[in-house]
C-alpha cells in the first residue's frame, strides 16, 4: 500500500507528464518503429519540479532494498541520477549514482561506467525515463555484468508496454514502472 506522500508525488508527476512530455503526431522511435505519440521524459526530469518528483519517487521505491548505487544508460538516466544523488544527500540516506555510456570512452580513463567506482558484487538499481523494448537498460546491465556488479532491478518513469518488461525478464531483471503508458491515456 502506497503512503499518502508517494501518491501525491505520483499524481503531480502524472499531471506534469501529460502536460509537458507527451506529444501526439507521427514519430520514428529509436527502434525504427513508427508511433502516433512520443514521450520525452527528459523534458520533465530536467526541470526542478520533475527532478524533485522523480528523484523522491525513486528513493521511495528503493527504500529497504539495500542497494549500493542507482544509475543507468546515458542520456535518459543522467538527470534522474543527479536528482536521486542530491535528494538522497538532503534526506541523509546518501546513495551513489553512475551513468553507463553506450561504449567505452576512447580517451582519459577509458571507462564505460562513470561515477564512483562500483566494486564487484555491488548491488544496483538501473533507471531510465521511458522503456519501450528495454534495449538501453539491457545494454547497461551487460556493461555492469562485465565488472561483476549485480543488477537488482530496473525502474522507469513510463513503460510503453512494447516488450521491455519481457525482454528485461529474459535478462534476469525485474522492471518497475512508475506509470504504464495507459496511465497517460495512450494505448
Protein Blocks (a to p, Z undefined) as FASTA:
>chain_A
ZZfklmmmmmmmmmmmmmmmpccdddddfkopacfbdcdfklmmmpfklmmmmmmmmmmm
mgonlpabdcdddfklmmmmmmmmmmmmmnopacddddddfbdcfbhjopabgcjdddeh
iacddddfbdcklmmmmmmmmmmmmnopacfbdcdfbdghnojmmmmmmnopacddfbdf
klnopZZ
